[in-house]
């Protein structure tokens, strides 16, 4: 009875909450663009072209909320299609940037905006796509999507499963366990380790359906290491040759670019030739970030237009989405954003996979477990504030042996996660037998 009451309350309140959220959500969508294109898909409404692409039915529907999850989906889809060429995979995402990245990285896979978790929208989308298997990435366990899929006999699997502290609090304390039936209906859940598995079981997933697969996000198996041609060419066009040391800030958030600019200005006396590369978490901020760095006194170019300046360039701001892994390859030292001026952190394993020493601030809650692993192994450096960041950068930039040692220890931690893509594909293809 309690489960049914909670589900009824969820369906009654969700439209009201969505309406209240529009004033905060719409400006961000407008900044990123694409608000008109495909907007109806969020309500289960598809134009003729989209219906034609999706109406043939899908073996597997993969849902990836935004850019980070789409990158996971790219790896998983590649492995699935390598094993089973007959699979018909479709991919949904929630954000405009995620959709653009999906279409760029997986042009052969039909992609679309996921429906909002309104019962009518979910039903219309399921009727059109008609999947045999729904694969959710990380913690995208939307109640109506899961329940309506299971009503149709669609298998539901979660890969790279991770429940944030906030989501766990909502399910346990706010809903008082009212979502347990939804979690109990999941066919398989691939978790990084036993500790994360226990959290999913505590939310209602049946123990026999939880499998330790590792995290695709941290699995670099089969990915080339080192710098890629695009970033190298962009730096060269900006007049920054490969002999210059590079301080790179990846997935930076508001406030951190100013910190990096001040750190850079203080470092370049001690580290001759130092260059700065900033990769904002949201590409639509790139122009405002470039202006901010210019106002701080730096000669700045955008990566998409890397014209060499007569007096030389100090910094490059990357204004594309989905290329961060490639850019880490040109770094001498890498700082991971959303860890100093804001909280939560971004993925510290991407620079580790590129063989770079990684630094991050104290606010790494979204990647708490792996950050602790890296710090315990000496494979990363935590910097409490701007001055600590400057000191750590100076030490690593001036000491090649120290850089190599931090990078080596980070690789040892990363190696523990190898094979996650293969194990997750095993789980998806074998979920019916669980």
DRENVEXLUM-424954 format. One record per residue (C-alpha): x, y, z; residue in three letters. Coordinates in steps of 0.25 Angstrom, whole numbers. Layout:
% DRENVEXLUM-424954
r X X&Y Y&Z Z&type ALA
...
% end
This chain:
% DRENVEXLUM-424954
r X 0&Y 0&Z 0&type UNK
r X 11&Y 10&Z 4&type UNK
r X 18&Y 7&Z -10&type UNK
r X 6&Y 10&Z -17&type UNK
r X 3&Y 23&Z -10&type UNK
r X 17&Y 28&Z -12&type UNK
r X 16&Y 25&Z -27&type UNK
r X 3&Y 32&Z -28&type UNK
r X 9&Y 44&Z -20&type UNK
r X 21&Y 44&Z -30&type UNK
r X 12&Y 45&Z -42&type UNK
r X 3&Y 56&Z -36&type UNK
r X 15&Y 64&Z -32&type UNK
r X 25&Y 62&Z -43&type UNK
r X 17&Y 72&Z -53&type UNK
r X 16&Y 82&Z -42&type UNK
r X 31&Y 81&Z -39&type UNK
r X 34&Y 82&Z -54&type UNK
r X 26&Y 94&Z -56&type UNK
r X 33&Y 101&Z -44&type UNK
r X 47&Y 97&Z -50&type UNK
r X 44&Y 103&Z -63&type UNK
r X 49&Y 117&Z -60&type UNK
r X 63&Y 111&Z -55&type UNK
r X 64&Y 101&Z -66&type UNK
r X 60&Y 109&Z -78&type UNK
r X 71&Y 119&Z -78&type UNK
r X 82&Y 108&Z -77&type UNK
r X 75&Y 101&Z -89&type UNK
r X 75&Y 114&Z -97&type UNK
r X 89&Y 117&Z -94&type UNK
r X 93&Y 103&Z -100&type UNK
r X 84&Y 104&Z -112&type UNK
r X 75&Y 94&Z -118&type UNK
r X 62&Y 97&Z -110&type UNK
r X 53&Y 96&Z -122&type UNK
r X 60&Y 84&Z -129&type UNK
r X 54&Y 72&Z -123&type UNK
r X 48&Y 78&Z -111&type UNK
r X 35&Y 70&Z -113&type UNK
r X 42&Y 57&Z -112&type UNK
r X 43&Y 60&Z -97&type UNK
r X 28&Y 58&Z -97&type UNK
r X 28&Y 46&Z -106&type UNK
r X 25&Y 54&Z -118&type UNK
r X 33&Y 51&Z -130&type UNK
r X 34&Y 57&Z -144&type UNK
r X 33&Y 48&Z -157&type UNK
r X 48&Y 47&Z -159&type UNK
r X 50&Y 43&Z -144&type UNK
r X 38&Y 33&Z -145&type UNK
r X 44&Y 27&Z -157&type UNK
r X 58&Y 25&Z -150&type UNK
r X 52&Y 19&Z -138&type UNK
r X 40&Y 12&Z -142&type UNK
r X 47&Y -1&Z -146&type UNK
r X 48&Y -5&Z -132&type UNK
r X 61&Y -6&Z -124&type UNK
r X 69&Y -18&Z -118&type UNK
r X 74&Y -9&Z -107&type UNK
r X 71&Y 5&Z -103&type UNK
r X 82&Y 12&Z -95&type UNK
r X 79&Y 24&Z -87&type UNK
r X 91&Y 34&Z -84&type UNK
r X 87&Y 46&Z -77&type UNK
r X 98&Y 56&Z -82&type UNK
r X 112&Y 57&Z -87&type UNK
r X 119&Y 48&Z -77&type UNK
r X 109&Y 37&Z -78&type UNK
r X 109&Y 38&Z -93&type UNK
r X 124&Y 36&Z -93&type UNK
r X 121&Y 23&Z -85&type UNK
r X 110&Y 19&Z -95&type UNK
r X 120&Y 21&Z -106&type UNK
r X 130&Y 11&Z -100&type UNK
r X 118&Y 1&Z -97&type UNK
r X 112&Y 2&Z -111&type UNK
r X 125&Y -1&Z -117&type UNK
r X 127&Y -13&Z -109&type UNK
r X 113&Y -18&Z -111&type UNK
r X 113&Y -16&Z -126&type UNK
r X 127&Y -23&Z -127&type UNK
r X 121&Y -35&Z -121&type UNK
r X 107&Y -35&Z -128&type UNK
r X 106&Y -28&Z -141&type UNK
r X 91&Y -31&Z -142&type UNK
r X 88&Y -22&Z -130&type UNK
r X 79&Y -10&Z -132&type UNK
r X 83&Y 0&Z -122&type UNK
r X 77&Y 14&Z -120&type UNK
r X 82&Y 24&Z -110&type UNK
r X 74&Y 35&Z -102&type UNK
r X 80&Y 46&Z -94&type UNK
r X 74&Y 58&Z -86&type UNK
r X 83&Y 70&Z -90&type UNK
r X 85&Y 77&Z -103&type UNK
r X 101&Y 75&Z -101&type UNK
r X 99&Y 61&Z -99&type UNK
r X 91&Y 59&Z -111&type UNK
r X 100&Y 66&Z -120&type UNK
r X 112&Y 58&Z -115&type UNK
r X 104&Y 45&Z -117&type UNK
r X 101&Y 49&Z -131&type UNK
r X 116&Y 52&Z -134&type UNK
r X 122&Y 40&Z -127&type UNK
r X 111&Y 30&Z -131&type UNK
r X 106&Y 35&Z -144&type UNK
r X 101&Y 21&Z -148&type UNK
r X 92&Y 20&Z -135&type UNK
r X 79&Y 27&Z -135&type UNK
r X 79&Y 37&Z -123&type UNK
r X 68&Y 45&Z -117&type UNK
r X 63&Y 53&Z -105&type UNK
r X 59&Y 44&Z -94&type UNK
r X 44&Y 46&Z -89&type UNK
r X 42&Y 54&Z -77&type UNK
r X 37&Y 44&Z -66&type UNK
r X 22&Y 46&Z -69&type UNK
r X 14&Y 34&Z -70&type UNK
r X 8&Y 38&Z -84&type UNK
r X 22&Y 42&Z -90&type UNK
r X 29&Y 30&Z -85&type UNK
r X 18&Y 21&Z -91&type UNK
r X 18&Y 28&Z -104&type UNK
r X 33&Y 27&Z -105&type UNK
r X 33&Y 12&Z -102&type UNK
r X 22&Y 9&Z -112&type UNK
r X 30&Y 16&Z -123&type UNK
r X 44&Y 10&Z -119&type UNK
r X 39&Y -4&Z -115&type UNK
r X 52&Y -8&Z -108&type UNK
r X 55&Y -22&Z -103&type UNK
r X 65&Y -17&Z -93&type UNK
r X 66&Y -4&Z -86&type UNK
r X 80&Y 0&Z -81&type UNK
r X 81&Y 11&Z -71&type UNK
r X 95&Y 18&Z -68&type UNK
r X 99&Y 21&Z -54&type UNK
r X 87&Y 25&Z -46&type UNK
r X 76&Y 29&Z -56&type UNK
r X 66&Y 20&Z -50&type UNK
r X 53&Y 28&Z -53&type UNK
r X 41&Y 21&Z -47&type UNK
r X 31&Y 22&Z -59&type UNK
r X 41&Y 19&Z -69&type UNK
r X 45&Y 6&Z -61&type UNK
r X 31&Y 2&Z -57&type UNK
r X 25&Y 4&Z -71&type UNK
r X 37&Y -3&Z -78&type UNK
r X 35&Y -15&Z -68&type UNK
r X 20&Y -16&Z -71&type UNK
r X 24&Y -18&Z -86&type UNK
r X 33&Y -29&Z -82&type UNK
r X 46&Y -20&Z -85&type UNK
r X 58&Y -25&Z -77&type UNK
r X 64&Y -13&Z -70&type UNK
r X 79&Y -13&Z -66&type UNK
r X 87&Y -2&Z -59&type UNK
r X 102&Y -1&Z -63&type UNK
r X 113&Y 7&Z -56&type UNK
r X 103&Y 8&Z -45&type UNK
r X 105&Y 19&Z -35&type UNK
r X 96&Y 25&Z -25&type UNK
r X 100&Y 39&Z -20&type UNK
r X 98&Y 43&Z -6&type UNK
r X 87&Y 52&Z -9&type UNK
r X 79&Y 42&Z -17&type UNK
r X 81&Y 31&Z -6&type UNK
r X 76&Y 41&Z 4&type UNK
r X 63&Y 44&Z -5&type UNK
r X 60&Y 29&Z -6&type UNK
r X 62&Y 26&Z 8&type UNK
r X 58&Y 38&Z 16&type UNK
r X 49&Y 46&Z 8&type UNK
r X 41&Y 35&Z 1&type UNK
r X 43&Y 26&Z 13&type UNK
r X 46&Y 14&Z 4&type UNK
r X 34&Y 17&Z -5&type UNK
r X 43&Y 14&Z -17&type UNK
r X 47&Y 0&Z -13&type UNK
r X 38&Y -7&Z -23&type UNK
r X 44&Y 1&Z -34&type UNK
r X 58&Y -4&Z -30&type UNK
r X 53&Y -18&Z -28&type UNK
r X 48&Y -19&Z -42&type UNK
r X 62&Y -17&Z -48&type UNK
r X 68&Y -29&Z -55&type UNK
r X 82&Y -26&Z -53&type UNK
r X 91&Y -15&Z -47&type UNK
r X 106&Y -14&Z -50&type UNK
r X 113&Y -7&Z -39&type UNK
r X 128&Y -3&Z -37&type UNK
r X 130&Y -11&Z -24&type UNK
r X 123&Y -18&Z -12&type UNK
r X 121&Y -5&Z -4&type UNK
r X 113&Y 1&Z -15&type UNK
r X 106&Y -11&Z -18&type UNK
r X 101&Y -11&Z -3&type UNK
r X 95&Y 2&Z -5&type UNK
r X 87&Y -2&Z -17&type UNK
r X 83&Y -15&Z -9&type UNK
r X 79&Y -6&Z 2&type UNK
r X 70&Y 2&Z -7&type UNK
r X 62&Y -11&Z -11&type UNK
r X 70&Y -17&Z -22&type UNK
r X 70&Y -33&Z -21&type UNK
r X 84&Y -37&Z -16&type UNK
r X 86&Y -48&Z -27&type UNK
r X 84&Y -37&Z -38&type UNK
r X 96&Y -28&Z -33&type UNK
r X 109&Y -31&Z -40&type UNK
r X 122&Y -25&Z -38&type UNK
r X 127&Y -20&Z -52&type UNK
r X 136&Y -8&Z -49&type UNK
r X 133&Y 6&Z -55&type UNK
r X 134&Y 8&Z -70&type UNK
r X 137&Y 22&Z -67&type UNK
r X 150&Y 18&Z -61&type UNK
r X 154&Y 7&Z -71&type UNK
r X 164&Y 11&Z -81&type UNK
r X 166&Y -2&Z -88&type UNK
r X 168&Y 0&Z -103&type UNK
r X 169&Y 15&Z -102&type UNK
r X 181&Y 21&Z -108&type UNK
r X 190&Y 28&Z -97&type UNK
r X 197&Y 41&Z -99&type UNK
r X 194&Y 54&Z -107&type UNK
r X 185&Y 53&Z -119&type UNK
r X 187&Y 60&Z -132&type UNK
r X 175&Y 71&Z -131&type UNK
r X 180&Y 77&Z -118&type UNK
r X 195&Y 77&Z -122&type UNK
r X 191&Y 84&Z -135&type UNK
r X 182&Y 94&Z -128&type UNK
r X 194&Y 98&Z -119&type UNK
r X 204&Y 99&Z -130&type UNK
r X 194&Y 108&Z -138&type UNK
r X 193&Y 117&Z -125&type UNK
r X 208&Y 118&Z -125&type UNK
r X 210&Y 108&Z -113&type UNK
r X 220&Y 97&Z -117&type UNK
r X 221&Y 84&Z -110&type UNK
r X 234&Y 87&Z -103&type UNK
r X 226&Y 97&Z -94&type UNK
r X 221&Y 92&Z -80&type UNK
r X 205&Y 92&Z -80&type UNK
r X 196&Y 94&Z -67&type UNK
r X 183&Y 89&Z -71&type UNK
r X 170&Y 91&Z -64&type UNK
r X 159&Y 81&Z -68&type UNK
r X 144&Y 82&Z -66&type UNK
r X 146&Y 95&Z -59&type UNK
r X 134&Y 102&Z -52&type UNK
r X 131&Y 117&Z -50&type UNK
r X 142&Y 123&Z -41&type UNK
r X 152&Y 112&Z -44&type UNK
r X 157&Y 119&Z -57&type UNK
r X 160&Y 132&Z -49&type UNK
r X 168&Y 123&Z -39&type UNK
r X 176&Y 116&Z -50&type UNK
r X 179&Y 130&Z -56&type UNK
r X 185&Y 135&Z -43&type UNK
r X 193&Y 123&Z -41&type UNK
r X 198&Y 123&Z -55&type UNK
r X 203&Y 138&Z -54&type UNK
r X 210&Y 134&Z -41&type UNK
r X 216&Y 122&Z -47&type UNK
r X 222&Y 126&Z -60&type UNK
r X 234&Y 134&Z -54&type UNK
r X 238&Y 121&Z -48&type UNK
r X 234&Y 112&Z -59&type UNK
r X 239&Y 119&Z -72&type UNK
r X 230&Y 117&Z -85&type UNK
r X 218&Y 111&Z -77&type UNK
r X 205&Y 111&Z -84&type UNK
r X 191&Y 110&Z -79&type UNK
r X 180&Y 101&Z -85&type UNK
r X 166&Y 102&Z -79&type UNK
r X 154&Y 93&Z -83&type UNK
r X 141&Y 98&Z -76&type UNK
r X 131&Y 87&Z -72&type UNK
r X 121&Y 94&Z -81&type UNK
r X 126&Y 98&Z -95&type UNK
r X 116&Y 110&Z -96&type UNK
r X 124&Y 117&Z -85&type UNK
r X 137&Y 117&Z -93&type UNK
r X 136&Y 131&Z -98&type UNK
r X 133&Y 137&Z -85&type UNK
r X 144&Y 129&Z -79&type UNK
r X 153&Y 134&Z -90&type UNK
r X 149&Y 149&Z -87&type UNK
r X 151&Y 146&Z -72&type UNK
r X 166&Y 141&Z -75&type UNK
r X 168&Y 153&Z -84&type UNK
r X 164&Y 163&Z -73&type UNK
r X 174&Y 156&Z -63&type UNK
r X 185&Y 160&Z -73&type UNK
r X 187&Y 147&Z -81&type UNK
r X 188&Y 146&Z -97&type UNK
r X 176&Y 136&Z -100&type UNK
r X 171&Y 128&Z -112&type UNK
r X 160&Y 119&Z -114&type UNK
r X 163&Y 105&Z -118&type UNK
r X 154&Y 105&Z -130&type UNK
r X 161&Y 118&Z -135&type UNK
r X 176&Y 116&Z -130&type UNK
r X 182&Y 128&Z -138&type UNK
r X 196&Y 131&Z -133&type UNK
r X 198&Y 144&Z -127&type UNK
r X 209&Y 153&Z -130&type UNK
r X 214&Y 154&Z -116&type UNK
r X 211&Y 139&Z -113&type UNK
r X 199&Y 132&Z -106&type UNK
r X 198&Y 130&Z -92&type UNK
r X 186&Y 121&Z -91&type UNK
r X 176&Y 113&Z -100&type UNK
r X 161&Y 111&Z -96&type UNK
r X 155&Y 99&Z -101&type UNK
r X 141&Y 102&Z -107&type UNK
r X 137&Y 88&Z -111&type UNK
r X 129&Y 77&Z -104&type UNK
r X 134&Y 63&Z -102&type UNK
r X 149&Y 65&Z -105&type UNK
r X 155&Y 66&Z -91&type UNK
r X 161&Y 52&Z -91&type UNK
r X 169&Y 56&Z -103&type UNK
r X 173&Y 70&Z -97&type UNK
r X 179&Y 63&Z -84&type UNK
r X 189&Y 57&Z -93&type UNK
r X 196&Y 70&Z -95&type UNK
r X 197&Y 74&Z -81&type UNK
r X 209&Y 74&Z -72&type UNK
r X 201&Y 75&Z -60&type UNK
r X 186&Y 74&Z -59&type UNK
r X 176&Y 80&Z -49&type UNK
r X 162&Y 74&Z -48&type UNK
r X 151&Y 84&Z -47&type UNK
r X 138&Y 86&Z -38&type UNK
r X 147&Y 83&Z -27&type UNK
r X 151&Y 96&Z -22&type UNK
r X 141&Y 107&Z -23&type UNK
r X 130&Y 98&Z -24&type UNK
r X 127&Y 84&Z -19&type UNK
r X 125&Y 70&Z -25&type UNK
r X 138&Y 69&Z -34&type UNK
r X 140&Y 63&Z -48&type UNK
r X 146&Y 50&Z -52&type UNK
r X 160&Y 49&Z -47&type UNK
r X 163&Y 37&Z -55&type UNK
r X 163&Y 43&Z -69&type UNK
r X 177&Y 51&Z -66&type UNK
r X 182&Y 38&Z -59&type UNK
r X 179&Y 30&Z -72&type UNK
r X 186&Y 40&Z -80&type UNK
r X 199&Y 37&Z -71&type UNK
r X 198&Y 51&Z -65&type UNK
r X 200&Y 55&Z -50&type UNK
r X 186&Y 60&Z -45&type UNK
r X 183&Y 70&Z -35&type UNK
r X 169&Y 73&Z -29&type UNK
r X 163&Y 82&Z -18&type UNK
r X 156&Y 76&Z -5&type UNK
r X 142&Y 76&Z -11&type UNK
r X 142&Y 62&Z -19&type UNK
r X 129&Y 56&Z -13&type UNK
r X 124&Y 51&Z -26&type UNK
r X 137&Y 43&Z -28&type UNK
r X 140&Y 41&Z -13&type UNK
r X 144&Y 27&Z -13&type UNK
r X 153&Y 27&Z -25&type UNK
r X 159&Y 40&Z -20&type UNK
r X 162&Y 34&Z -7&type UNK
r X 169&Y 22&Z -14&type UNK
r X 178&Y 31&Z -22&type UNK
r X 182&Y 39&Z -10&type UNK
r X 185&Y 27&Z -2&type UNK
r X 194&Y 22&Z -13&type UNK
r X 201&Y 35&Z -15&type UNK
r X 195&Y 35&Z -29&type UNK
r X 189&Y 49&Z -27&type UNK
r X 191&Y 62&Z -20&type UNK
r X 180&Y 69&Z -12&type UNK
r X 181&Y 84&Z -11&type UNK
r X 173&Y 91&Z 0&type UNK
r X 172&Y 105&Z -6&type UNK
r X 179&Y 114&Z -17&type UNK
r X 192&Y 115&Z -10&type UNK
r X 193&Y 100&Z -8&type UNK
r X 190&Y 98&Z -23&type UNK
r X 201&Y 108&Z -27&type UNK
r X 211&Y 101&Z -18&type UNK
r X 208&Y 87&Z -23&type UNK
r X 208&Y 92&Z -38&type UNK
r X 221&Y 98&Z -36&type UNK
r X 227&Y 86&Z -29&type UNK
r X 222&Y 76&Z -40&type UNK
r X 225&Y 86&Z -52&type UNK
r X 240&Y 87&Z -47&type UNK
r X 242&Y 73&Z -43&type UNK
r X 240&Y 62&Z -55&type UNK
r X 243&Y 51&Z -45&type UNK
r X 232&Y 55&Z -36&type UNK
r X 222&Y 56&Z -48&type UNK
r X 226&Y 42&Z -53&type UNK
r X 224&Y 36&Z -39&type UNK
r X 210&Y 42&Z -36&type UNK
r X 206&Y 38&Z -50&type UNK
r X 212&Y 24&Z -48&type UNK
r X 204&Y 22&Z -35&type UNK
r X 192&Y 27&Z -41&type UNK
r X 193&Y 17&Z -53&type UNK
r X 194&Y 6&Z -42&type UNK
r X 180&Y 10&Z -37&type UNK
r X 174&Y 11&Z -50&type UNK
r X 179&Y -3&Z -54&type UNK
r X 169&Y -8&Z -44&type UNK
r X 158&Y -4&Z -52&type UNK
r X 162&Y -10&Z -66&type UNK
r X 152&Y -19&Z -72&type UNK
r X 140&Y -11&Z -68&type UNK
r X 135&Y -9&Z -82&type UNK
r X 136&Y -24&Z -85&type UNK
r X 129&Y -28&Z -72&type UNK
r X 118&Y -18&Z -74&type UNK
r X 115&Y -23&Z -88&type UNK
r X 115&Y -38&Z -82&type UNK
r X 104&Y -33&Z -72&type UNK
r X 96&Y -26&Z -83&type UNK
r X 96&Y -38&Z -92&type UNK
r X 94&Y -48&Z -81&type UNK
r X 84&Y -41&Z -72&type UNK
r X 73&Y -49&Z -76&type UNK
r X 80&Y -61&Z -70&type UNK
r X 81&Y -55&Z -56&type UNK
% end
